[in-house]
Amino acid sequence: MSIEKEVEKRNHRKLGQELELFMSMEEAPGMPFFLPNGMVIRNELENYWKQKHQKAGYQEIKTPIMMKQQLWEQSGHWDHYHENMYFSNVDEQNYAIKPMSCPGAVLIFNSKRRSYRELPIRYAELGLVHRHELSGSLSGLLRVRSFTQDDAHLFVREDQIESEVDKVLDLIDEFYSEFGFSYKLELSTRPEDFMGSVEIWDKAESALESVLKKKELPYQINQGDGAFYGPKIDFHILDSLGRSWQCGTVQLDFQMPGKFNCQYIGEDNKPQIPIMIHRAIYGSIERFMAILIEHFAGEFPLWLSPVQARILPISDAHVSYAYQLKEHLEIAGLRIEVDDRVEKIGLKIREAEKQKIPYMMIIGDQEVENKSLAMRKHREGNLGQMKIEAVVDQLRGEK
Ligand SMILES: [Zn+2]
């Protein structure tokens, strides 16, 4: 197949419609609607994310979508990011819809007196953000105006920067490996429109560079492409067609903690300013889903598949056993459907194949009699007759 055909076949907007994952509507340009099948994938991605972060010592938070204008003036977003923001007015006060979750995390950090012993504090937030993009540039889930960032904000001491960045890089590596992505790294340095002093910027850049060198990771330098508040390492993942997508990012920030008077009490009993690390792994859940749809061509691994198996009774006489089987498999934690229409089995198989359902379970007289099922795998065909317990073991092992 030519590369153009392969790209077209994998187009996430086309597959999103065929597999009923999401839709785009005139009523909210650039703000996707998630359909039940798409929500299953989304929830699996979020659950996986939550588990991994809990294990890695993060605490989950949730901050408001809309906060007062003055907060955004204080954070610097008003000056540096105004054109991409949405605004509102409530009780005669100006508000902005958050384009990033950082200031919210800062308010939580500042809500208590902090000691050096508490650091690093790692706040993780699946934050819904809105950013204005030109209507002509909107596309499916790839370029949107509202999306969920898998954000985290780490408040660290200066002596913890390198070890924390090191751990973040390991966590990101774990995620991308799970989906079979390799990746390239880019280090972005001080832009023209920067905040703070050159000296601090140099320090931040060399801290990031030193971690990359210690881990012996190859990277490219993007001169002048850092965020306005600090330098960053960007991750560009490579999909199954060899296309590159920017997803994860790790950004050092020596500015925002000072602007918001963040403090902790140091070992010497004197107040100190922590350093902030902003980071994301998926980047945005929506965009990452678009990449996954194209990467897998809609043939998701079992744990992400909206329907993991469809039971296909051959005739009416097998329907009641099909539903018993469904119940049994659902108790085992699997997502199962029954195709109980009065249609030829060949047609039911063709449709399940077309919908890329990983497994089909065919039920006839013999299967009802010996409490089994005839297993069929998407693309691979017949796997033979199997007992229910063996099926449960196999599918749970694959998850
Ligand atoms: Zn941030």
Residues whose N, C-alpha, C, O or C-beta is under 5 A from the ligand:
A	BS01	ZN	C102 H278
